[in-house]
Amino acid sequence: MSLALKKLRKKFDDIHKATAEKQDDLDLLKKDVSKITEQEKQVERDTGGASAETNIAKADLNEVQENH
């Protein structure tokens, strides 16, 4: 009986270890995603004016094309 319990305990410990490793990986991924999201927001802030200028230029181009 104790051999069966030892096997079960080992299996439990292995599963617990694997779960902890996967949780650590998940935490790292979440941290990376958060960092990337912040970087995207920074780029969006940095290029926000350029985007507005591009939209104005496109609107002007459409108006010129319609007139000619």
mmCIF file of the N, C-alpha and C atoms, coordinates in Angstrom:
data_MODEL
# 
_entry.id   MODEL 
# 
loop_
_atom_site.group_PDB 
_atom_site.id 
_atom_site.type_symbol 
_atom_site.label_atom_id 
_atom_site.label_alt_id 
_atom_site.label_comp_id 
_atom_site.label_asym_id 
_atom_site.label_entity_id 
_atom_site.label_seq_id 
_atom_site.pdbx_PDB_ins_code 
_atom_site.Cartn_x 
_atom_site.Cartn_y 
_atom_site.Cartn_z 
_atom_site.occupancy 
_atom_site.B_iso_or_equiv 
_atom_site.pdbx_formal_charge 
_atom_site.auth_seq_id 
_atom_site.auth_comp_id 
_atom_site.auth_asym_id 
_atom_site.auth_atom_id 
_atom_site.pdbx_PDB_model_num 
ATOM 1   N N  . MET A 1 1  ? 0.820   -1.192 0.000   1.00 0.00 ? 1  MET A N  1 
ATOM 2   C CA . MET A 1 1  ? 0.000   0.000  0.000   1.00 0.00 ? 1  MET A CA 1 
ATOM 3   C C  . MET A 1 1  ? 0.861   1.252  0.000   1.00 0.00 ? 1  MET A C  1 
ATOM 4   N N  . SER A 1 2  ? 1.944   1.249  0.741   1.00 0.00 ? 2  SER A N  1 
ATOM 5   C CA . SER A 1 2  ? 2.757   2.454  0.805   1.00 0.00 ? 2  SER A CA 1 
ATOM 6   C C  . SER A 1 2  ? 3.444   2.732  -0.533  1.00 0.00 ? 2  SER A C  1 
ATOM 7   N N  . LEU A 1 3  ? 3.721   1.684  -1.317  1.00 0.00 ? 3  LEU A N  1 
ATOM 8   C CA . LEU A 1 3  ? 4.317   1.883  -2.631  1.00 0.00 ? 3  LEU A CA 1 
ATOM 9   C C  . LEU A 1 3  ? 3.340   2.619  -3.547  1.00 0.00 ? 3  LEU A C  1 
ATOM 10  N N  . ALA A 1 4  ? 2.075   2.254  -3.479  1.00 0.00 ? 4  ALA A N  1 
ATOM 11  C CA . ALA A 1 4  ? 1.053   2.928  -4.275  1.00 0.00 ? 4  ALA A CA 1 
ATOM 12  C C  . ALA A 1 4  ? 0.928   4.395  -3.863  1.00 0.00 ? 4  ALA A C  1 
ATOM 13  N N  . LEU A 1 5  ? 0.988   4.642  -2.562  1.00 0.00 ? 5  LEU A N  1 
ATOM 14  C CA . LEU A 1 5  ? 0.907   6.026  -2.078  1.00 0.00 ? 5  LEU A CA 1 
ATOM 15  C C  . LEU A 1 5  ? 2.127   6.831  -2.504  1.00 0.00 ? 5  LEU A C  1 
ATOM 16  N N  . LYS A 1 6  ? 3.310   6.201  -2.482  1.00 0.00 ? 6  LYS A N  1 
ATOM 17  C CA . LYS A 1 6  ? 4.526   6.881  -2.927  1.00 0.00 ? 6  LYS A CA 1 
ATOM 18  C C  . LYS A 1 6  ? 4.422   7.266  -4.404  1.00 0.00 ? 6  LYS A C  1 
ATOM 19  N N  . LYS A 1 7  ? 3.885   6.327  -5.216  1.00 0.00 ? 7  LYS A N  1 
ATOM 20  C CA . LYS A 1 7  ? 3.721   6.611  -6.639  1.00 0.00 ? 7  LYS A CA 1 
ATOM 21  C C  . LYS A 1 7  ? 2.739   7.759  -6.858  1.00 0.00 ? 7  LYS A C  1 
ATOM 22  N N  . LEU A 1 8  ? 1.644   7.715  -6.111  1.00 0.00 ? 8  LEU A N  1 
ATOM 23  C CA . LEU A 1 8  ? 0.658   8.799  -6.233  1.00 0.00 ? 8  LEU A CA 1 
ATOM 24  C C  . LEU A 1 8  ? 1.252   10.134 -5.798  1.00 0.00 ? 8  LEU A C  1 
ATOM 25  N N  . ARG A 1 9  ? 2.030   10.087 -4.702  1.00 0.00 ? 9  ARG A N  1 
ATOM 26  C CA . ARG A 1 9  ? 2.645   11.326 -4.209  1.00 0.00 ? 9  ARG A CA 1 
ATOM 27  C C  . ARG A 1 9  ? 3.637   11.876 -5.235  1.00 0.00 ? 9  ARG A C  1 
ATOM 28  N N  . LYS A 1 10 ? 4.436   10.999 -5.848  1.00 0.00 ? 10 LYS A N  1 
ATOM 29  C CA . LYS A 1 10 ? 5.383   11.431 -6.874  1.00 0.00 ? 10 LYS A CA 1 
ATOM 30  C C  . LYS A 1 10 ? 4.647   12.032 -8.060  1.00 0.00 ? 10 LYS A C  1 
ATOM 31  N N  . LYS A 1 11 ? 3.577   11.391 -8.476  1.00 0.00 ? 11 LYS A N  1 
ATOM 32  C CA . LYS A 1 11 ? 2.791   11.895 -9.599  1.00 0.00 ? 11 LYS A CA 1 
ATOM 33  C C  . LYS A 1 11 ? 2.201   13.267 -9.260  1.00 0.00 ? 11 LYS A C  1 
ATOM 34  N N  . PHE A 1 12 ? 1.693   13.388 -8.044  1.00 0.00 ? 12 PHE A N  1 
ATOM 35  C CA . PHE A 1 12 ? 1.143   14.673 -7.598  1.00 0.00 ? 12 PHE A CA 1 
ATOM 36  C C  . PHE A 1 12 ? 2.223   15.742 -7.602  1.00 0.00 ? 12 PHE A C  1 
ATOM 37  N N  . ASP A 1 13 ? 3.397   15.414 -7.063  1.00 0.00 ? 13 ASP A N  1 
ATOM 38  C CA . ASP A 1 13 ? 4.501   16.376 -7.016  1.00 0.00 ? 13 ASP A CA 1 
ATOM 39  C C  . ASP A 1 13 ? 4.937   16.791 -8.424  1.00 0.00 ? 13 ASP A C  1 
ATOM 40  N N  . ASP A 1 14 ? 5.010   15.833 -9.343  1.00 0.00 ? 14 ASP A N  1 
ATOM 41  C CA . ASP A 1 14 ? 5.390   16.142 -10.728 1.00 0.00 ? 14 ASP A CA 1 
ATOM 42  C C  . ASP A 1 14 ? 4.370   17.072 -11.386 1.00 0.00 ? 14 ASP A C  1 
ATOM 43  N N  . ILE A 1 15 ? 3.105   16.785 -11.170 1.00 0.00 ? 15 ILE A N  1 
ATOM 44  C CA . ILE A 1 15 ? 2.049   17.632 -11.744 1.00 0.00 ? 15 ILE A CA 1 
ATOM 45  C C  . ILE A 1 15 ? 2.096   19.025 -11.124 1.00 0.00 ? 15 ILE A C  1 
ATOM 46  N N  . HIS A 1 16 ? 2.293   19.078 -9.819  1.00 0.00 ? 16 HIS A N  1 
ATOM 47  C CA . HIS A 1 16 ? 2.377   20.372 -9.124  1.00 0.00 ? 16 HIS A CA 1 
ATOM 48  C C  . HIS A 1 16 ? 3.558   21.190 -9.647  1.00 0.00 ? 16 HIS A C  1 
ATOM 49  N N  . LYS A 1 17 ? 4.703   20.542 -9.849  1.00 0.00 ? 17 LYS A N  1 
ATOM 50  C CA . LYS A 1 17 ? 5.889   21.218 -10.373 1.00 0.00 ? 17 LYS A CA 1 
ATOM 51  C C  . LYS A 1 17 ? 5.631   21.737 -11.788 1.00 0.00 ? 17 LYS A C  1 
ATOM 52  N N  . ALA A 1 18 ? 5.045   20.912 -12.634 1.00 0.00 ? 18 ALA A N  1 
ATOM 53  C CA . ALA A 1 18 ? 4.754   21.319 -14.004 1.00 0.00 ? 18 ALA A CA 1 
ATOM 54  C C  . ALA A 1 18 ? 3.762   22.483 -14.027 1.00 0.00 ? 18 ALA A C  1 
ATOM 55  N N  . THR A 1 19 ? 2.775   22.430 -13.157 1.00 0.00 ? 19 THR A N  1 
ATOM 56  C CA . THR A 1 19 ? 1.787   23.513 -13.071 1.00 0.00 ? 19 THR A CA 1 
ATOM 57  C C  . THR A 1 19 ? 2.446   24.813 -12.640 1.00 0.00 ? 19 THR A C  1 
ATOM 58  N N  . ALA A 1 20 ? 3.335   24.735 -11.669 1.00 0.00 ? 20 ALA A N  1 
ATOM 59  C CA . ALA A 1 20 ? 4.043   25.930 -11.197 1.00 0.00 ? 20 ALA A CA 1 
ATOM 60  C C  . ALA A 1 20 ? 4.905   26.523 -12.311 1.00 0.00 ? 20 ALA A C  1 
ATOM 61  N N  . GLU A 1 21 ? 5.574   25.658 -13.080 1.00 0.00 ? 21 GLU A N  1 
ATOM 62  C CA . GLU A 1 21 ? 6.391   26.139 -14.198 1.00 0.00 ? 21 GLU A CA 1 
ATOM 63  C C  . GLU A 1 21 ? 5.526   26.818 -15.260 1.00 0.00 ? 21 GLU A C  1 
ATOM 64  N N  . LYS A 1 22 ? 4.397   26.217 -15.570 1.00 0.00 ? 22 LYS A N  1 
ATOM 65  C CA . LYS A 1 22 ? 3.488   26.815 -16.557 1.00 0.00 ? 22 LYS A CA 1 
ATOM 66  C C  . LYS A 1 22 ? 2.943   28.148 -16.057 1.00 0.00 ? 22 LYS A C  1 
ATOM 67  N N  . GLN A 1 23 ? 2.659   28.236 -14.766 1.00 0.00 ? 23 GLN A N  1 
ATOM 68  C CA . GLN A 1 23 ? 2.176   29.493 -14.193 1.00 0.00 ? 23 GLN A CA 1 
ATOM 69  C C  . GLN A 1 23 ? 3.248   30.572 -14.295 1.00 0.00 ? 23 GLN A C  1 
ATOM 70  N N  . ASP A 1 24 ? 4.497   30.198 -14.045 1.00 0.00 ? 24 ASP A N  1 
ATOM 71  C CA . ASP A 1 24 ? 5.602   31.148 -14.187 1.00 0.00 ? 24 ASP A CA 1 
ATOM 72  C C  . ASP A 1 24 ? 5.720   31.624 -15.630 1.00 0.00 ? 24 ASP A C  1 
ATOM 73  N N  . ASP A 1 25 ? 5.598   30.688 -16.581 1.00 0.00 ? 25 ASP A N  1 
ATOM 74  C CA . ASP A 1 25 ? 5.635   31.060 -17.996 1.00 0.00 ? 25 ASP A CA 1 
ATOM 75  C C  . ASP A 1 25 ? 4.501   32.011 -18.338 1.00 0.00 ? 25 ASP A C  1 
ATOM 76  N N  . LEU A 1 26 ? 3.318   31.716 -17.816 1.00 0.00 ? 26 LEU A N  1 
ATOM 77  C CA . LEU A 1 26 ? 2.158   32.570 -18.068 1.00 0.00 ? 26 LEU A CA 1 
ATOM 78  C C  . LEU A 1 26 ? 2.378   33.962 -17.495 1.00 0.00 ? 26 LEU A C  1 
ATOM 79  N N  . ASP A 1 27 ? 2.922   34.045 -16.304 1.00 0.00 ? 27 ASP A N  1 
ATOM 80  C CA . ASP A 1 27 ? 3.201   35.342 -15.684 1.00 0.00 ? 27 ASP A CA 1 
ATOM 81  C C  . ASP A 1 27 ? 4.191   36.148 -16.520 1.00 0.00 ? 27 ASP A C  1 
ATOM 82  N N  . LEU A 1 28 ? 5.224   35.474 -17.040 1.00 0.00 ? 28 LEU A N  1 
ATOM 83  C CA . LEU A 1 28 ? 6.191   36.161 -17.902 1.00 0.00 ? 28 LEU A CA 1 
ATOM 84  C C  . LEU A 1 28 ? 5.542   36.658 -19.181 1.00 0.00 ? 28 LEU A C  1 
ATOM 85  N N  . LEU A 1 29 ? 4.680   35.841 -19.765 1.00 0.00 ? 29 LEU A N  1 
ATOM 86  C CA . LEU A 1 29 ? 3.976   36.250 -20.979 1.00 0.00 ? 29 LEU A CA 1 
ATOM 87  C C  . LEU A 1 29 ? 3.074   37.457 -20.721 1.00 0.00 ? 29 LEU A C  1 
ATOM 88  N N  . LYS A 1 30 ? 2.372   37.436 -19.595 1.00 0.00 ? 30 LYS A N  1 
ATOM 89  C CA . LYS A 1 30 ? 1.514   38.565 -19.249 1.00 0.00 ? 30 LYS A CA 1 
ATOM 90  C C  . LYS A 1 30 ? 2.336   39.837 -19.087 1.00 0.00 ? 30 LYS A C  1 
ATOM 91  N N  . LYS A 1 31 ? 3.495   39.701 -18.458 1.00 0.00 ? 31 LYS A N  1 
ATOM 92  C CA . LYS A 1 31 ? 4.380   40.849 -18.272 1.00 0.00 ? 31 LYS A CA 1 
ATOM 93  C C  . LYS A 1 31 ? 4.861   41.382 -19.625 1.00 0.00 ? 31 LYS A C  1 
ATOM 94  N N  . ASP A 1 32 ? 5.233   40.468 -20.534 1.00 0.00 ? 32 ASP A N  1 
ATOM 95  C CA . ASP A 1 32 ? 5.682   40.866 -21.862 1.00 0.00 ? 32 ASP A CA 1 
ATOM 96  C C  . ASP A 1 32 ? 4.562   41.554 -22.637 1.00 0.00 ? 32 ASP A C  1 
ATOM 97  N N  . VAL A 1 33 ? 3.361   41.021 -22.545 1.00 0.00 ? 33 VAL A N  1 
ATOM 98  C CA . VAL A 1 33 ? 2.220   41.621 -23.242 1.00 0.00 ? 33 VAL A CA 1 
ATOM 99  C C  . VAL A 1 33 ? 1.947   43.018 -22.704 1.00 0.00 ? 33 VAL A C  1 
ATOM 100 N N  . SER A 1 34 ? 2.032   43.158 -21.405 1.00 0.00 ? 34 SER A N  1 
ATOM 101 C CA . SER A 1 34 ? 1.820   44.468 -20.789 1.00 0.00 ? 34 SER A CA 1 
ATOM 102 C C  . SER A 1 34 ? 2.872   45.457 -21.267 1.00 0.00 ? 34 SER A C  1 
ATOM 103 N N  . LYS A 1 35 ? 4.108   45.012 -21.341 1.00 0.00 ? 35 LYS A N  1 
ATOM 104 C CA . LYS A 1 35 ? 5.202   45.871 -21.803 1.00 0.00 ? 35 LYS A CA 1 
ATOM 105 C C  . LYS A 1 35 ? 4.989   46.268 -23.259 1.00 0.00 ? 35 LYS A C  1 
ATOM 106 N N  . ILE A 1 36 ? 4.594   45.314 -24.088 1.00 0.00 ? 36 ILE A N  1 
ATOM 107 C CA . ILE A 1 36 ? 4.349   45.597 -25.501 1.00 0.00 ? 36 ILE A CA 1 
ATOM 108 C C  . ILE A 1 36 ? 3.188   46.566 -25.655 1.00 0.00 ? 36 ILE A C  1 
ATOM 109 N N  . THR A 1 37 ? 2.144   46.383 -24.864 1.00 0.00 ? 37 THR A N  1 
ATOM 110 C CA . THR A 1 37 ? 0.991   47.274 -24.919 1.00 0.00 ? 37 THR A CA 1 
ATOM 111 C C  . THR A 1 37 ? 1.409   48.695 -24.576 1.00 0.00 ? 37 THR A C  1 
ATOM 112 N N  . GLU A 1 38 ? 2.236   48.860 -23.562 1.00 0.00 ? 38 GLU A N  1 
ATOM 113 C CA . GLU A 1 38 ? 2.723   50.190 -23.196 1.00 0.00 ? 38 GLU A CA 1 
ATOM 114 C C  . GLU A 1 38 ? 3.560   50.784 -24.324 1.00 0.00 ? 38 GLU A C  1 
ATOM 115 N N  . GLN A 1 39 ? 4.387   49.959 -24.963 1.00 0.00 ? 39 GLN A N  1 
ATOM 116 C CA . GLN A 1 39 ? 5.201   50.443 -26.076 1.00 0.00 ? 39 GLN A CA 1 
ATOM 117 C C  . GLN A 1 39 ? 4.319   50.865 -27.248 1.00 0.00 ? 39 GLN A C  1 
ATOM 118 N N  . GLU A 1 40 ? 3.260   50.094 -27.522 1.00 0.00 ? 40 GLU A N  1 
ATOM 119 C CA . GLU A 1 40 ? 2.340   50.451 -28.602 1.00 0.00 ? 40 GLU A CA 1 
ATOM 120 C C  . GLU A 1 40 ? 1.649   51.774 -28.301 1.00 0.00 ? 40 GLU A C  1 
ATOM 121 N N  . LYS A 1 41 ? 1.255   51.960 -27.051 1.00 0.00 ? 41 LYS A N  1 
ATOM 122 C CA . LYS A 1 41 ? 0.615   53.220 -26.673 1.00 0.00 ? 41 LYS A CA 1 
ATOM 123 C C  . LYS A 1 41 ? 1.574   54.388 -26.856 1.00 0.00 ? 41 LYS A C  1 
ATOM 124 N N  . GLN A 1 42 ? 2.837   54.190 -26.496 1.00 0.00 ? 42 GLN A N  1 
ATOM 125 C CA . GLN A 1 42 ? 3.841   55.243 -26.650 1.00 0.00 ? 42 GLN A CA 1 
ATOM 126 C C  . GLN A 1 42 ? 4.033   55.576 -28.123 1.00 0.00 ? 42 GLN A C  1 
ATOM 127 N N  . VAL A 1 43 ? 4.132   54.565 -28.965 1.00 0.00 ? 43 VAL A N  1 
ATOM 128 C CA . VAL A 1 43 ? 4.288   54.796 -30.406 1.00 0.00 ? 43 VAL A CA 1 
ATOM 129 C C  . VAL A 1 43 ? 3.065   55.517 -30.954 1.00 0.00 ? 43 VAL A C  1 
ATOM 130 N N  . GLU A 1 44 ? 1.887   55.111 -30.493 1.00 0.00 ? 44 GLU A N  1 
ATOM 131 C CA . GLU A 1 44 ? 0.659   55.755 -30.946 1.00 0.00 ? 44 GLU A CA 1 
ATOM 132 C C  . GLU A 1 44 ? 0.653   57.222 -30.538 1.00 0.00 ? 44 GLU A C  1 
ATOM 133 N N  . ARG A 1 45 ? 1.099   57.523 -29.325 1.00 0.00 ? 45 ARG A N  1 
ATOM 134 C CA . ARG A 1 45 ? 1.170   58.921 -28.882 1.00 0.00 ? 45 ARG A CA 1 
ATOM 135 C C  . ARG A 1 45 ? 2.191   59.686 -29.716 1.00 0.00 ? 45 ARG A C  1 
ATOM 136 N N  . ASP A 1 46 ? 3.327   59.048 -29.988 1.00 0.00 ? 46 ASP A N  1 
ATOM 137 C CA . ASP A 1 46 ? 4.398   59.701 -30.746 1.00 0.00 ? 46 ASP A CA 1 
ATOM 138 C C  . ASP A 1 46 ? 4.000   59.963 -32.193 1.00 0.00 ? 46 ASP A C  1 
ATOM 139 N N  . THR A 1 47 ? 3.192   59.081 -32.755 1.00 0.00 ? 47 THR A N  1 
ATOM 140 C CA . THR A 1 47 ? 2.822   59.232 -34.166 1.00 0.00 ? 47 THR A CA 1 
ATOM 141 C C  . THR A 1 47 ? 1.401   59.742 -34.346 1.00 0.00 ? 47 THR A C  1 
ATOM 142 N N  . GLY A 1 48 ? 0.742   60.112 -33.278 1.00 0.00 ? 48 GLY A N  1 
ATOM 143 C CA . GLY A 1 48 ? -0.642  60.576 -33.368 1.00 0.00 ? 48 GLY A CA 1 
ATOM 144 C C  . GLY A 1 48 ? -0.789  61.782 -34.273 1.00 0.00 ? 48 GLY A C  1 
ATOM 145 N N  . GLY A 1 49 ? 0.128   62.734 -34.178 1.00 0.00 ? 49 GLY A N  1 
ATOM 146 C CA . GLY A 1 49 ? 0.072   63.915 -35.032 1.00 0.00 ? 49 GLY A CA 1 
ATOM 147 C C  . GLY A 1 49 ? 0.277   63.561 -36.489 1.00 0.00 ? 49 GLY A C  1 
ATOM 148 N N  . ALA A 1 50 ? 1.186   62.645 -36.761 1.00 0.00 ? 50 ALA A N  1 
ATOM 149 C CA . ALA A 1 50 ? 1.452   62.230 -38.136 1.00 0.00 ? 50 ALA A CA 1 
ATOM 150 C C  . ALA A 1 50 ? 0.229   61.555 -38.731 1.00 0.00 ? 50 ALA A C  1 
ATOM 151 N N  . SER A 1 51 ? -0.475  60.796 -37.925 1.00 0.00 ? 51 SER A N  1 
ATOM 152 C CA . SER A 1 51 ? -1.676  60.123 -38.404 1.00 0.00 ? 51 SER A CA 1 
ATOM 153 C C  . SER A 1 51 ? -2.745  61.144 -38.782 1.00 0.00 ? 51 SER A C  1 
ATOM 154 N N  . ALA A 1 52 ? -2.911  62.165 -37.971 1.00 0.00 ? 52 ALA A N  1 
ATOM 155 C CA . ALA A 1 52 ? -3.891  63.208 -38.262 1.00 0.00 ? 52 ALA A CA 1 
ATOM 156 C C  . ALA A 1 52 ? -3.513  63.934 -39.546 1.00 0.00 ? 52 ALA A C  1 
ATOM 157 N N  . GLU A 1 53 ? -2.225  64.234 -39.714 1.00 0.00 ? 53 GLU A N  1 
ATOM 158 C CA . GLU A 1 53 ? -1.762  64.901 -40.937 1.00 0.00 ? 53 GLU A CA 1 
ATOM 159 C C  . GLU A 1 53 ? -1.993  64.028 -42.160 1.00 0.00 ? 53 GLU A C  1 
ATOM 160 N N  . THR A 1 54 ? -1.784  62.736 -42.021 1.00 0.00 ? 54 THR A N  1 
ATOM 161 C CA . THR A 1 54 ? -2.013  61.808 -43.129 1.00 0.00 ? 54 THR A CA 1 
ATOM 162 C C  . THR A 1 54 ? -3.488  61.809 -43.520 1.00 0.00 ? 54 THR A C  1 
ATOM 163 N N  . ASN A 1 55 ? -4.370  61.784 -42.551 1.00 0.00 ? 55 ASN A N  1 
ATOM 164 C CA . ASN A 1 55 ? -5.806  61.796 -42.842 1.00 0.00 ? 55 ASN A CA 1 
ATOM 165 C C  . ASN A 1 55 ? -6.220  63.090 -43.531 1.00 0.00 ? 55 ASN A C  1 
ATOM 166 N N  . ILE A 1 56 ? -5.655  64.211 -43.105 1.00 0.00 ? 56 ILE A N  1 
ATOM 167 C CA . ILE A 1 56 ? -5.962  65.491 -43.747 1.00 0.00 ? 56 ILE A CA 1 
ATOM 168 C C  . ILE A 1 56 ? -5.457  65.483 -45.181 1.00 0.00 ? 56 ILE A C  1 
ATOM 169 N N  . ALA A 1 57 ? -4.255  64.977 -45.403 1.00 0.00 ? 57 ALA A N  1 
ATOM 170 C CA . ALA A 1 57 ? -3.697  64.911 -46.748 1.00 0.00 ? 57 ALA A CA 1 
ATOM 171 C C  . ALA A 1 57 ? -4.546  64.010 -47.649 1.00 0.00 ? 57 ALA A C  1 
ATOM 172 N N  . LYS A 1 58 ? -5.019  62.890 -47.115 1.00 0.00 ? 58 LYS A N  1 
ATOM 173 C CA . LYS A 1 58 ? -5.879  62.000 -47.900 1.00 0.00 ? 58 LYS A CA 1 
ATOM 174 C C  . LYS A 1 58 ? -7.185  62.697 -48.268 1.00 0.00 ? 58 LYS A C  1 
ATOM 175 N N  . ALA A 1 59 ? -7.750  63.420 -47.334 1.00 0.00 ? 59 ALA A N  1 
ATOM 176 C CA . ALA A 1 59 ? -8.996  64.143 -47.605 1.00 0.00 ? 59 ALA A CA 1 
ATOM 177 C C  . ALA A 1 59 ? -8.765  65.200 -48.678 1.00 0.00 ? 59 ALA A C  1 
ATOM 178 N N  . ASP A 1 60 ? -7.649  65.919 -48.583 1.00 0.00 ? 60 ASP A N  1 
ATOM 179 C CA . ASP A 1 60 ? -7.320  66.920 -49.605 1.00 0.00 ? 60 ASP A CA 1 
ATOM 180 C C  . ASP A 1 60 ? -7.129  66.265 -50.965 1.00 0.00 ? 60 ASP A C  1 
ATOM 181 N N  . LEU A 1 61 ? -6.464  65.129 -51.000 1.00 0.00 ? 61 LEU A N  1 
ATOM 182 C CA . LEU A 1 61 ? -6.250  64.411 -52.254 1.00 0.00 ? 61 LEU A CA 1 
ATOM 183 C C  . LEU A 1 61 ? -7.578  63.973 -52.853 1.00 0.00 ? 61 LEU A C  1 
ATOM 184 N N  . ASN A 1 62 ? -8.483  63.458 -52.025 1.00 0.00 ? 62 ASN A N  1 
ATOM 185 C CA . ASN A 1 62 ? -9.801  63.053 -52.523 1.00 0.00 ? 62 ASN A CA 1 
ATOM 186 C C  . ASN A 1 62 ? -10.560 64.240 -53.095 1.00 0.00 ? 62 ASN A C  1 
ATOM 187 N N  . GLU A 1 63 ? -10.447 65.373 -52.451 1.00 0.00 ? 63 GLU A N  1 
ATOM 188 C CA . GLU A 1 63 ? -11.133 66.574 -52.938 1.00 0.00 ? 63 GLU A CA 1 
ATOM 189 C C  . GLU A 1 63 ? -10.565 67.008 -54.277 1.00 0.00 ? 63 GLU A C  1 
ATOM 190 N N  . VAL A 1 64 ? -9.251  66.966 -54.423 1.00 0.00 ? 64 VAL A N  1 
ATOM 191 C CA . VAL A 1 64 ? -8.617  67.337 -55.685 1.00 0.00 ? 64 VAL A CA 1 
ATOM 192 C C  . VAL A 1 64 ? -9.018  66.360 -56.770 1.00 0.00 ? 64 VAL A C  1 
ATOM 193 N N  . GLN A 1 65 ? -9.065  65.071 -56.451 1.00 0.00 ? 65 GLN A N  1 
ATOM 194 C CA . GLN A 1 65 ? -9.441  64.071 -57.452 1.00 0.00 ? 65 GLN A CA 1 
ATOM 195 C C  . GLN A 1 65 ? -10.882 64.264 -57.899 1.00 0.00 ? 65 GLN A C  1 
ATOM 196 N N  . GLU A 1 66 ? -11.756 64.629 -56.986 1.00 0.00 ? 66 GLU A N  1 
ATOM 197 C CA . GLU A 1 66 ? -13.162 64.843 -57.333 1.00 0.00 ? 66 GLU A CA 1 
ATOM 198 C C  . GLU A 1 66 ? -13.323 66.076 -58.217 1.00 0.00 ? 66 GLU A C  1 
ATOM 199 N N  . ASN A 1 67 ? -12.492 67.080 -58.006 1.00 0.00 ? 67 ASN A N  1 
ATOM 200 C CA . ASN A 1 67 ? -12.593 68.306 -58.774 1.00 0.00 ? 67 ASN A CA 1 
ATOM 201 C C  . ASN A 1 67 ? -12.014 68.160 -60.171 1.00 0.00 ? 67 ASN A C  1 
ATOM 202 N N  . HIS A 1 68 ? -11.159 67.178 -60.393 1.00 0.00 ? 68 HIS A N  1 
ATOM 203 C CA . HIS A 1 68 ? -10.524 67.044 -61.713 1.00 0.00 ? 68 HIS A CA 1 
ATOM 204 C C  . HIS A 1 68 ? -10.977 65.824 -62.387 1.00 0.00 ? 68 HIS A C  1 
# 
